[in-house]
Amino acid sequence: MLRRLSLRDFVIVPELELDFGAGFSVLTGETGAGKSILIDALQLALGQRGDAGVVREGAARAEISAEFDCPAHLSGWLDEAGFESEGASLLLRRVIDSQGKSRAWINGSAATVSQLRELADSLLDIHGQHAWQGLTRPASVRELLDQYADLDTRPLAAAFADWKRASEALDAAQTRQNELLSERERLAWQIGEIDRLAPGADEWDELNAEHQRLSHAQSLLDAVRAALNALSEAEDSTAEGLTGDALDRLEDVLEYDARLAPAVEALRGAQAQIQDASHTLSAYLHKADGEPGRMEELDERVSAWLTLARRYRRPPQELPALHAQWREELAALDAATDLAALQTSLAAARKAFDAEARRVSAARAQAAPALASAVTAAMQLLGMNGGQFDIALLPQEQPQSYGQESAEFLVAGHAGSAPRPLAKVASGGELSRIALAIAVTTCQKTGTGVNAGVGTLIFDEIDAGVGGAVAETVGRLMKQLGRSRQVLAVTHLPQVAACADHHLVVAKALRGGQTCSDVQPVLGETRVAEIARMLGGERLSSAAQAHAQEMLDLSALDAANTSPSSLSSPSSPSAGKAKKARS
């Protein structure tokens, strides 16, 4: 849940630090005092796009910090992304300067805005006062239904992508069949040419080395013969003979002085090395005499390498790699021109998609009537007696990445009226109440959907357009939600404010010639005065204050006597059922 929010030079807030507790909190204040500023700040801390307009006039930059309890399932994400894990806390910080440039941090380490957005779905769920507008969009309706069903649609989207790729590959092969065949023939001919050469991976370097050796063969032979003569084969004194003489002389007297031993050992080693060198040079001469015609073979081979290298405009040493590359391209072309294999692959991909689509459709068909029934029951609590909520699952002409059906919310505001698409419901008050009923119902649902892991729910004036007993019910419903989640509501309704566990008041004042906004928690008489203001305006009559105190007393009594399940939406005989529309 949200623990702390800190602002500096944000819009009309010079400096602010707020601590938040568990349960249900309300944020109230005069119109224009800046209640929405806190919501805007939270959204920026969680990666929403920002600009220089959020920087307080005259300031260099705006800073927003938000501290949350860190959900256990985010630990792996933090480790993988390289962020320090600061125990049970998660600290997000965002700075936007007067030029509109933005920087972000997660637990003190630099982060991207997209990484903040990744965290948002696990930390906050915000329901705005125009939440009903999103409920008229098929994508939003389908997503909400899938979340309520705890439905993971990622395998379906992956299967659709595989099917699309297989379809595109087959279409491309059929369209470019002649072009691909021509390309294949060209590649096959080029590969055949290099196949005839059969170049080895290191052969070019070996050919060059051998060619250089044979080109200087006579010089090498002369040098080897001269060296061999000097070592052992000359008629006069040789290195081997002289070394042997020296060794004989020293060995004769070695027994008289042991200090000569190292010199004797060195001469013995030198004699052995001279003999080894003589044998090596002799073998070299013998082999050199046995290579007639080799130079001609080398010339032909080098010429063949150079001919292909010039033809394909590559250095000779790159021919083996080019050969391997062309073989890979030929294999890819063979696969691309194998229409039978592509058709088989397409059929398999479609089969896998259909299986996933059936799974998703079945889950939606099962969840839709349950959600419709729960929202219908909530509508009765919110003053829409006899109202009915339905969900229509509409088959698509063409399968999509989200499945084979779209979803639409249908509403009947009163008993006896036929359900119509939510977008055609005219009353603003009805729309707000329906959106609130949907929000409360889906937020109460537990499971693996998006809302399930979210610890904080924010309702930003979603109760607009309601009042009286319905407003009191709204407050009780939010208080009920606060037993399992942290709930923060921006409201103008005193009935809702009276139900809160914590009450924050936003006030605006003129300081140093500038308008500034501040937020303070209220308790006791100060809270009574705020609820009285909400009831009767700026003139705090004794009647308004008495009424405010009574509302707080009743709310406290109601909380003490109400079990967590007593406000759960009852089943309703008029609960809506999902309609499977005919194509």
C-alpha positions as CSV (number, residue, x, y, z in Angstrom):
1,M,0.0,0.0,0.0
2,L,1.0,3.7,-0.3
3,R,2.9,4.8,2.8
4,R,4.1,8.3,2.0
5,L,3.9,10.9,-0.7
6,S,6.3,13.9,-0.8
7,L,6.0,16.8,-3.2
8,R,8.3,19.8,-3.8
9,D,7.4,22.7,-6.1
10,F,4.7,20.7,-7.8
11,V,2.0,22.9,-9.5
12,I,0.8,25.1,-6.5
13,V,2.4,22.9,-3.8
14,P,5.7,24.4,-2.5
15,E,6.4,21.5,-0.2
16,L,4.3,18.6,1.2
17,E,4.8,15.3,3.0
18,L,1.9,13.1,3.7
19,D,1.8,9.7,5.5
20,F,-1.0,7.3,4.6
21,G,-2.5,4.5,6.7
22,A,-4.4,1.4,6.0
23,G,-8.2,1.4,5.5
24,F,-10.4,4.0,3.9
25,S,-9.1,7.6,3.5
26,V,-10.9,10.6,2.0
27,L,-9.5,13.8,0.6
28,T,-11.9,16.8,0.7
29,G,-11.7,20.5,0.3
30,E,-13.2,23.5,-1.6
31,T,-13.6,23.2,-5.3
32,G,-10.3,24.4,-6.9
33,A,-8.3,23.8,-3.8
34,G,-6.2,21.2,-5.5
35,K,-7.6,17.8,-4.5
36,S,-6.7,16.3,-7.9
37,I,-3.0,17.5,-7.5
38,L,-2.2,14.5,-5.3
39,I,-3.7,12.0,-7.8
40,D,-1.8,13.7,-10.6
41,A,1.4,13.5,-8.6
42,L,1.0,9.8,-7.9
43,Q,0.4,9.2,-11.6
44,L,3.6,11.0,-12.5
45,A,5.5,9.0,-9.9
46,L,4.2,5.9,-11.6
47,G,5.3,6.9,-15.1
48,Q,2.6,9.1,-16.6
49,R,3.8,11.6,-19.2
50,G,4.7,14.9,-17.7
51,D,5.8,18.3,-18.9
52,A,7.2,21.7,-17.6
53,G,3.6,22.7,-16.7
54,V,3.8,20.7,-13.5
55,V,6.7,22.8,-12.2
56,R,5.6,25.5,-9.7
57,E,6.0,29.0,-11.1
58,G,9.5,30.4,-10.3
59,A,10.9,27.0,-9.4
60,A,13.7,25.1,-11.2
61,R,12.1,21.7,-11.0
62,A,9.3,19.6,-9.5
63,E,10.0,16.6,-7.4
64,I,7.6,13.7,-6.5
65,S,8.5,10.8,-4.2
66,A,6.1,7.9,-3.4
67,E,6.9,5.2,-0.9
68,F,4.9,1.9,-1.1
69,D,5.0,-1.4,0.6
70,C,6.8,-3.7,-1.8
71,P,4.7,-6.6,-3.0
72,A,6.5,-9.9,-2.7
73,H,6.1,-10.7,-6.4
74,L,8.1,-7.6,-7.4
75,S,11.3,-8.8,-5.7
76,G,12.3,-10.9,-8.7
77,W,11.5,-8.0,-11.1
78,L,13.7,-5.6,-9.0
79,D,16.6,-8.0,-9.0
80,E,16.4,-8.7,-12.7
81,A,16.2,-5.0,-13.5
82,G,19.2,-4.3,-11.2
83,F,17.5,-2.3,-8.5
84,E,18.4,-2.6,-4.8
85,S,15.7,-4.3,-2.7
86,E,15.2,-2.0,0.3
87,G,13.4,-4.5,2.6
88,A,9.7,-4.2,2.6
89,S,9.7,-0.7,1.0
90,L,9.6,0.5,-2.6
91,L,10.6,4.1,-3.2
92,L,9.8,5.8,-6.5
93,R,11.1,9.3,-7.3
94,R,10.5,11.5,-10.3
95,V,11.9,14.9,-11.2
96,I,10.7,17.2,-14.0
97,D,12.6,20.4,-14.7
98,S,11.4,23.7,-16.1
99,Q,12.4,22.6,-19.6
100,G,10.2,19.5,-19.3
101,K,13.1,17.1,-19.0
102,S,12.3,14.1,-16.7
103,R,14.4,11.8,-14.6
104,A,13.3,8.9,-12.5
105,W,14.7,6.6,-9.7
106,I,13.6,3.3,-8.2
107,N,15.0,2.7,-4.7
108,G,17.7,5.3,-5.3
109,S,18.9,3.9,-8.7
110,A,18.3,5.6,-12.0
111,A,15.3,4.2,-13.9
112,T,13.3,4.8,-17.0
113,V,9.7,6.1,-17.1
114,S,8.7,2.8,-18.8
115,Q,10.0,0.9,-15.8
116,L,7.9,3.1,-13.5
117,R,4.9,2.3,-15.7
118,E,5.7,-1.4,-15.3
119,L,5.4,-1.1,-11.5
120,A,2.2,0.9,-11.7
121,D,-0.1,-2.1,-12.4
122,S,1.1,-3.8,-9.2
123,L,0.8,-0.8,-6.9
124,L,-2.2,1.4,-7.8
125,D,-5.6,1.2,-9.5
126,I,-7.2,4.6,-10.2
127,H,-10.9,5.0,-11.0
128,G,-11.6,8.5,-12.3
129,Q,-14.9,10.4,-12.3
130,H,-15.3,9.6,-16.0
131,A,-14.5,6.0,-15.5
132,W,-17.7,5.1,-17.4
133,Q,-16.2,6.4,-20.6
134,G,-13.6,3.6,-20.6
135,L,-16.4,1.1,-20.0
136,T,-17.9,2.0,-23.4
137,R,-14.8,0.8,-25.3
138,P,-14.8,-2.8,-26.3
139,A,-11.2,-3.3,-25.4
140,S,-11.7,-2.0,-21.8
141,V,-14.8,-4.1,-21.4
142,R,-13.1,-7.2,-22.5
143,E,-10.0,-6.5,-20.3
144,L,-12.2,-6.0,-17.3
145,L,-14.1,-9.2,-17.9
146,D,-10.9,-11.1,-18.4
147,Q,-9.5,-9.7,-15.1
148,Y,-12.7,-10.7,-13.3
149,A,-12.3,-14.2,-14.7
150,D,-8.7,-14.4,-13.6
151,L,-8.0,-15.1,-17.3
152,D,-4.5,-15.1,-18.7
153,T,-4.8,-14.2,-22.4
154,R,-1.1,-14.1,-23.1
155,P,-1.0,-17.7,-24.6
156,L,-3.9,-16.7,-26.9
157,A,-2.1,-13.6,-28.1
158,A,1.1,-15.6,-28.7
159,A,-0.9,-18.3,-30.6
160,F,-2.5,-15.6,-32.8
161,A,1.0,-14.1,-33.5
162,D,2.3,-17.5,-34.6
163,W,-0.8,-18.1,-36.8
164,K,-0.3,-14.6,-38.4
165,R,3.4,-15.3,-39.1
166,A,2.6,-18.6,-40.6
167,S,-0.1,-17.1,-42.8
168,E,2.2,-14.2,-43.9
169,A,5.0,-16.7,-44.8
170,L,2.6,-18.8,-46.9
171,D,1.2,-15.7,-48.7
172,A,4.7,-14.4,-49.3
173,A,5.8,-17.7,-50.7
174,Q,2.8,-17.9,-53.0
175,T,3.2,-14.4,-54.2
176,R,7.0,-14.6,-54.8
177,Q,7.1,-18.2,-56.0
178,N,8.8,-17.4,-59.3
179,E,11.1,-14.8,-57.8
180,L,12.1,-17.2,-55.0
181,L,12.8,-20.0,-57.5
182,S,15.0,-17.8,-59.6
183,E,16.9,-16.7,-56.5
184,R,17.3,-20.3,-55.5
185,E,18.7,-21.2,-58.9
186,R,21.2,-18.4,-58.7
187,L,22.3,-19.4,-55.2
188,A,22.6,-23.1,-56.2
189,W,24.8,-22.2,-59.2
190,Q,27.1,-20.0,-57.1
191,I,27.4,-22.7,-54.4
192,G,28.2,-25.2,-57.1
193,E,31.1,-23.1,-58.3
194,I,32.6,-22.9,-54.8
195,D,31.8,-26.6,-54.2
196,R,34.1,-27.4,-57.2
197,L,36.9,-25.3,-55.5
198,A,36.0,-26.9,-52.1
199,P,38.0,-24.3,-50.2
200,G,39.2,-25.3,-46.7
201,A,38.7,-22.9,-43.8
202,D,42.5,-22.2,-43.4
203,E,43.6,-23.3,-46.8
204,W,44.3,-19.9,-48.2
205,D,46.9,-19.1,-45.5
206,E,48.5,-22.5,-45.9
207,L,48.7,-22.1,-49.7
208,N,50.4,-18.7,-49.4
209,A,52.9,-20.1,-46.9
210,E,53.8,-23.1,-49.1
211,H,53.9,-21.0,-52.2
212,Q,56.4,-18.6,-50.6
213,R,58.5,-21.5,-49.4
214,L,58.7,-23.1,-52.9
215,S,59.3,-19.7,-54.5
216,H,62.5,-19.5,-52.5
217,A,63.4,-23.2,-52.6
218,Q,66.9,-22.8,-54.1
219,S,67.9,-20.2,-51.5
220,L,66.6,-22.4,-48.7
221,L,68.4,-25.5,-50.1
222,D,71.7,-23.6,-50.3
223,A,71.4,-22.3,-46.8
224,V,70.5,-25.7,-45.4
225,R,73.5,-27.5,-47.2
226,A,75.9,-24.8,-45.9
227,A,74.6,-25.1,-42.4
228,L,74.8,-28.9,-42.5
229,N,78.4,-28.8,-43.8
230,A,79.3,-26.4,-41.0
231,L,77.8,-28.7,-38.4
232,S,78.9,-32.1,-39.4
233,E,79.7,-32.9,-43.1
234,A,82.7,-30.6,-44.0
235,E,86.1,-32.2,-44.5
236,D,87.8,-29.7,-42.2
237,S,86.8,-29.0,-38.6
238,T,83.0,-28.9,-38.0
239,A,80.9,-27.8,-35.0
240,E,80.1,-31.3,-34.1
241,G,83.8,-32.4,-34.3
242,L,85.1,-29.4,-32.4
243,T,82.5,-29.9,-29.7
244,G,83.5,-33.5,-29.4
245,D,87.2,-32.7,-29.1
246,A,86.5,-30.2,-26.4
247,L,84.4,-32.7,-24.5
248,D,87.0,-35.4,-24.8
249,R,89.7,-33.2,-23.4
250,L,87.6,-32.1,-20.4
251,E,86.3,-35.5,-19.6
252,D,90.0,-36.7,-19.3
253,V,90.7,-34.3,-16.4
254,L,87.2,-34.0,-14.9
255,E,88.1,-36.4,-12.0
256,Y,90.8,-33.9,-10.8
257,D,88.4,-30.9,-10.4
258,A,84.7,-31.2,-10.0
259,R,84.2,-27.5,-10.9
260,L,84.6,-28.5,-14.6
261,A,81.3,-30.5,-14.4
262,P,78.9,-27.7,-15.4
263,A,81.1,-27.0,-18.5
264,V,81.1,-30.7,-19.4
265,E,77.3,-30.9,-19.1
266,A,76.9,-27.9,-21.3
267,L,79.1,-29.3,-24.0
268,R,77.2,-32.6,-23.9
269,G,74.0,-30.7,-24.3
270,A,75.4,-28.7,-27.2
271,Q,76.7,-31.8,-28.9
272,A,73.2,-33.4,-28.6
273,Q,71.5,-30.3,-30.0
274,I,74.1,-30.1,-32.9
275,Q,73.3,-33.7,-33.8
276,D,69.6,-33.1,-33.7
277,A,70.0,-30.0,-35.9
278,S,72.1,-32.1,-38.4
279,H,69.4,-34.8,-38.6
280,T,66.7,-32.2,-39.1
281,L,68.6,-30.5,-41.9
282,S,69.3,-33.8,-43.6
283,A,65.6,-34.7,-43.5
284,Y,64.7,-31.3,-44.9
285,L,67.1,-31.8,-47.9
286,H,65.7,-35.3,-48.5
287,K,62.1,-34.1,-48.6
288,A,62.9,-31.1,-50.7
289,D,64.3,-33.3,-53.4
290,G,61.0,-35.3,-53.4
291,E,58.5,-32.5,-54.5
292,P,58.8,-32.2,-58.3
293,G,55.8,-30.4,-59.9
294,R,54.4,-29.1,-56.6
295,M,55.0,-25.5,-57.6
296,E,52.8,-25.9,-60.7
297,E,50.0,-27.4,-58.6
298,L,50.2,-24.5,-56.2
299,D,50.1,-21.9,-59.0
300,E,46.9,-23.6,-60.4
301,R,45.2,-23.7,-57.0
302,V,46.0,-20.1,-56.0
303,S,44.8,-19.0,-59.5
304,A,41.5,-20.8,-58.9
305,W,41.0,-19.1,-55.5
306,L,41.8,-15.7,-57.0
307,T,39.4,-16.2,-59.9
308,L,36.4,-16.8,-57.7
309,A,37.4,-14.1,-55.3
310,R,37.5,-11.5,-58.1
311,R,34.2,-12.8,-59.5
312,Y,32.3,-12.3,-56.2
313,R,34.3,-9.3,-55.2
314,R,35.5,-10.7,-51.9
315,P,39.0,-11.2,-50.4
316,P,40.1,-14.8,-51.1
317,Q,40.2,-15.7,-47.4
318,E,36.4,-14.9,-47.1
319,L,35.4,-17.5,-49.7
320,P,34.8,-20.3,-47.0
321,A,32.5,-18.0,-45.0
322,L,30.7,-16.8,-48.1
323,H,30.1,-20.5,-49.0
324,A,28.6,-21.2,-45.6
325,Q,26.4,-18.1,-45.8
326,W,25.0,-19.0,-49.2
327,R,24.2,-22.5,-47.9
328,E,22.2,-21.0,-45.1
329,E,20.4,-18.7,-47.5
330,L,19.6,-21.7,-49.8
331,A,18.2,-23.6,-46.9
332,A,16.0,-20.7,-46.0
333,L,14.8,-20.4,-49.6
334,D,14.1,-24.1,-49.7
335,A,11.9,-23.7,-46.6
336,A,10.2,-20.6,-48.1
337,T,9.4,-22.3,-51.4
338,D,8.1,-25.5,-49.7
339,L,4.4,-24.7,-50.0
340,A,3.3,-28.0,-48.6
341,A,5.4,-27.5,-45.4
342,L,4.2,-23.9,-45.1
343,Q,0.5,-25.0,-45.4
344,T,1.1,-27.7,-42.7
345,S,2.7,-25.1,-40.4
346,L,-0.3,-22.7,-41.0
347,A,-2.8,-25.5,-40.2
348,A,-1.0,-26.3,-37.0
349,A,-0.8,-22.7,-35.9
350,R,-4.5,-22.2,-36.6
351,K,-5.3,-25.3,-34.7
352,A,-3.3,-24.1,-31.7
353,F,-5.0,-20.7,-31.9
354,D,-8.5,-22.2,-32.0
355,A,-7.8,-24.3,-29.0
356,E,-6.7,-21.3,-27.0
357,A,-9.6,-19.2,-28.3
358,R,-12.1,-21.9,-27.1
359,R,-10.4,-21.9,-23.7
360,V,-10.7,-18.1,-23.4
361,S,-14.3,-18.1,-24.8
362,A,-15.4,-20.7,-22.2
363,A,-13.8,-18.7,-19.4
364,R,-15.5,-15.5,-20.5
365,A,-18.9,-17.2,-21.0
366,Q,-18.6,-18.5,-17.4
367,A,-17.5,-15.2,-15.8
368,A,-19.9,-12.9,-17.7
369,P,-23.1,-13.9,-15.9
370,A,-21.3,-13.9,-12.5
371,L,-20.0,-10.4,-13.1
372,A,-23.4,-9.2,-14.4
373,S,-25.2,-10.6,-11.4
374,A,-22.8,-9.0,-8.9
375,V,-23.0,-5.5,-10.6
376,T,-26.8,-5.8,-10.8
377,A,-26.9,-6.4,-7.1
378,A,-24.6,-3.4,-6.4
379,M,-26.9,-1.2,-8.5
380,Q,-29.8,-2.0,-6.2
381,L,-27.7,-0.8,-3.3
382,L,-26.8,2.4,-5.2
383,G,-30.4,3.5,-5.6
384,M,-31.1,1.9,-9.0
385,N,-33.9,-0.4,-7.8
386,G,-35.0,-2.8,-10.6
387,G,-31.9,-1.9,-12.7
388,Q,-30.2,-4.7,-14.5
389,F,-26.7,-5.2,-15.8
390,D,-25.9,-7.6,-18.7
391,I,-22.8,-8.5,-20.6
392,A,-23.1,-9.3,-24.3
393,L,-20.5,-11.5,-25.9
394,L,-20.5,-10.7,-29.6
395,P,-18.9,-13.1,-32.1
396,Q,-16.2,-11.5,-34.4
397,E,-16.4,-12.0,-38.1
398,Q,-12.6,-12.5,-38.1
399,P,-10.6,-13.9,-35.1
400,Q,-8.4,-11.4,-33.4
401,S,-5.5,-11.5,-31.0
402,Y,-7.9,-11.2,-28.1
403,G,-10.1,-14.1,-29.3
404,Q,-13.2,-14.8,-31.2
405,E,-15.6,-12.4,-29.5
406,S,-15.9,-8.9,-28.2
407,A,-17.7,-7.8,-25.1
408,E,-20.2,-5.0,-24.4
409,F,-21.9,-3.8,-21.2
410,L,-25.7,-3.5,-21.4
411,V,-27.7,-1.6,-18.8
412,A,-31.3,-1.1,-17.9
413,G,-31.6,1.7,-15.4
414,H,-35.1,0.8,-14.2
415,A,-37.4,-2.2,-13.9
416,G,-39.2,-3.0,-17.1
417,S,-36.8,-1.3,-19.4
418,A,-34.7,-3.2,-21.9
419,P,-30.9,-3.3,-21.4
420,R,-29.1,-1.0,-23.8
421,P,-25.4,-0.4,-24.5
422,L,-23.8,1.6,-21.7
423,A,-22.8,4.4,-24.0
424,K,-26.5,5.1,-24.7
425,V,-27.5,5.5,-21.1
426,A,-28.3,9.3,-20.9
427,S,-28.2,10.1,-17.2
428,G,-24.9,11.3,-15.9
429,G,-25.9,10.3,-12.4
430,E,-26.8,6.8,-13.6
431,L,-23.5,6.5,-15.5
432,S,-21.5,7.4,-12.4
433,R,-23.4,5.0,-10.2
434,I,-23.0,2.2,-12.7
435,A,-19.3,2.9,-13.0
436,L,-19.1,2.8,-9.2
437,A,-21.0,-0.4,-9.0
438,I,-18.6,-2.0,-11.6
439,A,-15.5,-0.6,-9.8
440,V,-16.6,-1.9,-6.4
441,T,-17.6,-5.3,-7.7
442,T,-14.4,-5.9,-9.6
443,C,-12.2,-4.5,-6.8
444,Q,-13.8,-7.0,-4.4
445,K,-13.0,-9.9,-6.7
446,T,-9.9,-11.8,-5.6
447,G,-7.7,-13.9,-7.8
448,T,-4.9,-13.4,-10.3
449,G,-6.3,-10.5,-12.2
450,V,-4.7,-7.0,-12.3
451,N,-6.7,-5.8,-9.3
452,A,-5.8,-8.8,-7.2
453,G,-2.2,-7.8,-6.6
454,V,-2.9,-4.0,-6.2
455,G,-2.8,-2.8,-2.6
456,T,-4.2,0.7,-3.2
457,L,-7.4,1.7,-4.9
458,I,-8.1,5.4,-5.6
459,F,-11.5,6.8,-6.5
460,D,-11.2,10.3,-7.9
461,E,-14.7,11.9,-7.6
462,I,-16.3,8.7,-9.0
463,D,-19.3,9.4,-6.7
464,A,-20.2,12.6,-8.7
465,G,-23.9,12.8,-9.4
466,V,-25.2,10.9,-6.4
467,G,-26.4,12.0,-3.0
468,G,-28.7,11.2,-0.1
469,A,-29.0,7.6,1.0
470,V,-27.1,6.5,-2.1
471,A,-24.2,8.6,-1.0
472,E,-24.2,6.9,2.4
473,T,-24.2,3.5,0.7
474,V,-21.2,4.6,-1.4
475,G,-19.3,5.5,1.7
476,R,-20.2,2.2,3.4
477,L,-19.1,0.3,0.3
478,M,-15.7,2.1,0.2
479,K,-15.2,1.5,3.9
480,Q,-15.9,-2.2,3.3
481,L,-13.3,-2.2,0.6
482,G,-10.9,-0.6,3.0
483,R,-10.9,-3.7,5.2
484,S,-9.0,-5.6,2.5
485,R,-7.3,-2.9,0.5
486,Q,-6.0,0.6,1.1
487,V,-8.7,2.9,-0.4
488,L,-8.3,6.7,-1.1
489,A,-11.3,8.7,-2.3
490,V,-11.5,12.3,-3.5
491,T,-15.1,13.3,-2.7
492,H,-17.5,16.2,-2.3
493,L,-20.0,14.0,-0.4
494,P,-20.2,14.4,3.4
495,Q,-21.8,11.0,3.7
496,V,-18.8,9.4,2.1
497,A,-16.3,11.5,4.1
498,A,-18.0,10.5,7.4
499,C,-17.4,6.8,6.7
500,A,-13.6,7.3,6.3
501,D,-11.0,5.9,8.7
502,H,-8.7,8.9,7.8
503,H,-9.7,12.3,6.7
504,L,-7.4,14.7,4.8
505,V,-8.4,18.3,3.9
506,V,-6.9,20.3,1.0
507,A,-6.8,24.1,1.5
508,K,-5.6,26.9,-0.7
509,A,-4.1,30.1,0.5
510,L,-2.1,33.1,-0.7
511,R,1.5,33.2,0.5
512,G,4.0,35.7,-0.6
513,G,1.9,36.7,-3.6
514,Q,1.5,33.2,-4.8
515,T,-1.4,30.7,-4.4
516,C,-0.3,27.6,-2.5
517,S,-2.1,24.4,-1.7
518,D,-1.6,22.4,1.5
519,V,-3.0,19.1,2.9
520,Q,-3.6,18.3,6.5
521,P,-5.2,15.4,8.4
522,V,-8.2,16.4,10.5
523,L,-9.6,14.9,13.7
524,G,-12.1,15.6,16.3
525,E,-13.8,19.0,16.1
526,T,-11.8,20.0,13.0
527,R,-13.2,17.0,11.2
528,V,-16.7,17.8,12.4
529,A,-16.3,21.4,11.0
530,E,-15.1,20.1,7.6
531,I,-18.1,17.7,7.2
532,A,-20.4,20.5,8.4
533,R,-18.9,22.7,5.7
534,M,-19.5,20.0,3.1
535,L,-23.1,19.8,4.3
536,G,-23.9,23.5,4.5
537,G,-21.2,25.6,2.9
538,E,-19.0,28.2,4.5
539,R,-21.6,29.2,7.2
540,L,-21.0,26.6,9.9
541,S,-24.4,26.6,11.6
542,S,-24.9,24.7,14.8
543,A,-27.4,22.5,13.0
544,A,-24.8,21.6,10.4
545,Q,-22.2,20.8,13.0
546,A,-24.7,18.7,15.0
547,H,-25.6,16.9,11.8
548,A,-22.0,16.3,11.0
549,Q,-21.3,14.9,14.5
550,E,-24.3,12.6,14.2
551,M,-23.1,11.3,10.8
552,L,-19.6,10.5,12.3
553,D,-21.2,8.8,15.4
554,L,-23.5,6.7,13.2
555,S,-20.6,5.8,10.9
556,A,-18.6,4.7,13.9
557,L,-21.5,2.7,15.3
558,D,-22.2,1.1,12.0
559,A,-18.5,0.1,11.6
560,A,-18.6,-1.5,15.1
561,N,-21.8,-3.5,14.3
562,T,-21.1,-4.4,10.7
563,S,-19.3,-7.6,9.8
564,P,-17.0,-7.6,6.8
565,S,-19.5,-9.6,4.7
566,S,-22.7,-7.8,5.7
567,L,-22.4,-5.3,2.9
568,S,-21.6,-7.8,0.2
569,S,-24.0,-7.4,-2.7
570,P,-26.9,-9.8,-2.3
571,S,-28.0,-12.0,-5.1
572,S,-30.8,-10.5,-7.0
573,P,-33.6,-12.1,-9.0
574,S,-33.1,-9.4,-11.6
575,A,-29.3,-10.1,-11.9
576,G,-28.2,-9.8,-15.4
577,K,-27.0,-12.7,-17.5
578,A,-24.5,-12.7,-20.3
579,K,-26.1,-12.7,-23.7
580,K,-24.4,-14.6,-26.5
581,A,-25.5,-12.6,-29.5
582,R,-26.2,-14.2,-32.7
583,S,-24.0,-13.4,-35.7
